[in-house]
């Protein structure tokens, strides 16, 4: 179910949507400093958390260096999700490999595991046609993940075990 505020934002023209959305992105200098280790993951996540707290609009657009921008309800956007989209730092070797192997127009079925949030980051980053995940449904982020998937027209389906 999409919030009425979000639905109203999406019905506006693309220009009006661009003007009424918070934007989170990284500059080339920030990206370079992060890659060479001058900017730590903790410092960057703290900065992203502060940006999210200062947001004034109900929607936030996260623009990664590669892949499509991700639109999220400001209440649903977690700093770790924004960090993983902006930097590619997912924090788990399997999902890092998946980001390299999964291509647009692939359909992905993942069976098992307890990392629903990491699977969702991979799905957003790689933009496959469909991403079906079978694993732990006890994740506290599950409702937020479903909202963001719906908002970005991503076919992210959680299958019961």
N, C-alpha and C positions, 0 to 999 in steps of 0.2 A: 504494500500500500504506500503510495507516494503522498507525502505531506501536501496539504493544499497550497502552502506557500511555494513549495518547489514546483508543483504543477503550474501555478500561475507564472513562475519565472520561465518555465520551459515553453509556455505558450506565447511568450513575447518574441519579438523579432530577434535574430541572432545579434544584432548590434546592441539592442537593449539588454540582452542577456550578458554580453561582454562587459557592459558598464556596471551591472548590478551584481557582480560576482567578485569574491575575494580571489586573489591570485597568489599561488605559492610556486616559486621556481628558484633555480640557483643560477648565479652569474657564472661566467666562464672562470673567473678568478677563484670563486668559492669551490667550483668543481676541481680545478687544478690543485688548490691547496688541500682538498680532501684526498685526492688521488696520491699526492706525494707525502701525506701524513702530517702536514702542518695544521690541518683542521681536524680535530678528533670527531669521532662519531657522536660522543656524548655532547660536545659543544654544539654540533650541528643540530642534534635532536632537541637540545634546549632552545636553540634559536627558532626552530620550527614550532615548538610548543608555544613560544611567546607570540609568534605570528598568528597561530591558530586562536590564541586567547584574545588578540587584538582585532580579530575579524569582526566586521560590522554587518555584513550581509549574510543571509541564511545559506548561501551556496558558496563553495570553494572549488576553484579549478586548480589542480596540481598539474604542472607542465613539466614532464621529464625531458631529458635531452634526446632520448629516442622513444619511440612508441607514441601512442595517442594520448592527449591530455585526459585526465580523469576528473569527472565532476562528482562532487560529494556534498551532501548536506553538512553544513559546518559542525553540527552536533555529532555526526557519525565519523568524522575524519579523525583518526588517531595519529599522533605524531610519528609512530614507528612505521605506519603505512606510508605516510608522506615521505619519510626518509628513504624507505626501500624503493619507492617509485623514482625519487629524484636521483639517488646515487647508485641504485642497483645492489646496494648492500642488504641482502636478504637475511644473512646470518645462518644459513643452513646449506651445507654442500649439495644436497639433493636438489633443492629448489634453485640454487645457483646454476646447476647443470641443466635443469629443466628450462630455465630462461634462455639458455643458449640453443637448446634443441627444438623447443616448441616454436613453430612458425605460424604466422597468420594463415587462416583457412584450414588449420589442423583441427581435429576434434580430439580432445584429450580425455581419457578415463584414468583416474587415479584411484587405486584401491588400497585401503588401509591408511594408517597414520593418524596422528593427533594434531597436525599442524594446519588446521583449516585456514587460519589467517595467512600463513605463508603461501598456501596453495592459491588463495585469492590474490595475493600480491603478484604471483607468477602469472595468473590469468589476466590481470589488468595490464601487466607489462608486455606480455606477448600477444595479446588480442587474438586468441584462437576463435574459431567459429563457435565451439561449444566446449565447456569445461565441466566434466561430471566428476564429482568427488565423493568417494565412499569412505567414511571414517567416523571419527568422534563427533557427535552432534552436541556435546556438552560445552562447547566453546562459548564463552561469554560474548564473543564478538559476532556470533552467528546472525542475530537480527540486523546489526549494522552492515554486515557483509551482504546480506540479501538486499537491503535498501540500495547500497551503492551499485551492486550488480544490475539491479533493475534500472536505476537512473542512467547507467552507461550502456544500456541495451546489450549486456553481456549475458549469454546463456550459461549461467553458473548454477548447476544443479547439484544439490547435496542429496545423495542416494542413501537410504537407510541401510544399515549393515544387514 
